[in-house]
Amino acid sequence: MFRTFLESLPSAAANPLAMVAFLATVLAWFFIGFRTRRLGLLLARLKDLPISKRGELIKAEMGVVLPEKINAEQWMRSRKHQYSFFGFLAL
C-alpha cells in the first residue's frame, strides 16, 4: 500500500487540486484506520468488564456518553461501521 502511495505521487503532483484531494484522502484513511484500531482494542478490553462499567470505560476513552437504548458493544460496532462508510466516501 505504501509503495502504491509513493508511485502515485508524481501524477497527483501535476495538478495542485489533485494533490490536495490525494493528501486529504490519505489523511482521512489514516484517521479512520487509527480510530477503527482503537475501537477494536477497546472492544477487546470491554469483554473483561462488567456490563455496568462498560459505559464508563467508553466515556473515559472516547469522550462519548452512550445512549440508553443500546449497549456498549452495539455502539462500538456501529461506530466501526460508520468509520468504514466514511472511508468509502473518502475514497
N, C-alpha and C positions, 0 to 999 in steps of 0.2 A: 504494500500500500504506500509506504513512504517513497519507494522508488518511482511509482506512478505519479505521485505528487511532484517530485523533483523533475520528472520528464515533461510534465505538462506546464511547468512554469514559463518557459520561453514563449509558448503560444498564448498564454494568458497575459504576459507582459507586453505583448504587441499592442494591446488596447487598454488604456487606463481603467475604463469601466469594467472590462472583463477581469482585470487584475483585482479590482475591489470586490467584485462578485465572487471570484475564486477564493480570495482570502476570507471573506465573510462566510462562505460555505465551509471552509476548513476549520475556522474558529467555532462555528456552530457545531460541527461534528465532534470537535474536541470537548466542547462544553457538554454536549449530550452524552458522550461516552463517559466523561467524568461523573456526571450525575447518575447515569444508569449503573455504573460500577458501584458508586456509593450506596445506592438503593439496594443493590444485590448484597453488599456486605452487611447493611443494616437489617435486611430481611433474614440473613443467616443468624445474626445475633438475636433477632426478635423471637425466634422459636425457643430460646432458652429462658425467656422471661415469662412471668405470669401474665395473664391477659389484662389484669388491672394496671400493670406498669407499662404496657406497650405504648399507650398514648403519650405517656410522659417521655419515653425514650424518643419518639418521633418528634415531639415538640422540642426537646433539647437538641437533637441532631439536625433536624430540618427546619426548625423555626415555624412549624405549622401546627395549628390546633386541629385535630381530627374532627370531622363531622360525626354526630352521634349515630347516624343511620348506618354507617359502615364500620367494619373493624379495621385494625391496623394493616393486616395483610392485604385486604381488598384495596385499601387506599394506596399502598405501595405498589401493588401490581398495576392499578390504574395509572399511577404516575409514570411507571416504566413504559406503559403503552403510549402515554401521552408524549413522552420524550422520543419514542420511536417514530411517532407520527410527525413530530417537529423535525426530526432528522430527515424523514422522507420529503417534507416540504422544503427543507433547506437544499436538498439535493436537486 
